[in-house]
Amino acid sequence: MERSKSFENLMVWQKGHQFVLETYKITKQFPKEEIYGLTSQFRRASVSITANIAEGYKRLSNKEKLRFYNIA
């Protein structure tokens, strides 16, 4: 199997990115009083998925990669 040249080519990252976009779209409709509460929490949680996939992709050891992928 050929290694992808970027984490952005990984299907799991692409699906995660779509999830982030949907999360932002949905949370945009939340009440304004939730901007620093639920809205922020949902957005940060969704972004952490793709961030951890990207971080794990750059790690050299399989153990480190799996740690970040597991967190994602």
Secondary structure, DSSP 8 states (H G I E B T S, - for coil): ----SSGGGSHHHHHHHHHHHHHHHHHTTS-GGGTTTHHHHHHHHHHHHHHHHHHHHH-SSHHHHHHHHHH-
